[in-house]
Amino acid sequence: MQAVTDRLKNFLQYVAVNLIDEPTQAQLKVAELGPKKLRFKLVLARQDVAMLIGRNGFTASAIRSVLKAAAEREGVQVSLQIHSHEEEAELLARGDGH
């Protein structure tokens, strides 16, 4: 499972770094929710969140589609959340940030 996780993580890092303005502020968190279930969370600078989500969410949707297709080949379910550092801090303060 670790090899699959690493490949998916590398893909997300590559995409994010090439689509945002502040890659040094980007954090990618991975949580294993079950035997073959992963949650990726990109935490970005506020202006980069809008850029990565894209107009009407099309960019984020495309990233999620490719990520899910790659994961399905390995029999793994994935989800992707995109937050700003401020949103992540609020979630953690409320206890929702897992």
C-alpha positions, 0 to 999 in steps of 0.5 A: 500500500505504501508504494501506491500511496507514494505514487499518488502523493508524487502525482499530486505534488507534481500537479500542485507545484506546477499549477500554483504560485506559492509551492513552498507554502503547500502541504500535502497530508495523507490519511489512511482511512481503511485498508484500501482507502486514502484521503489526501488533503492539500493545504495551500496559500489562500490565493492558490486554493482558488487557482487549483480549484479553477473556474466552476471547480473544473481544475479540481474536478480534473485532478480528482478524476485522474487521481481516482483513475490511477488509484482504481487501477490499484484497487484503492479508493481516494478522496482529495480535499483542498483547503487554505491554511486559514481553513485548515486552522479553523477545522483543527480548532473545531476538531474537524481537521483529522 
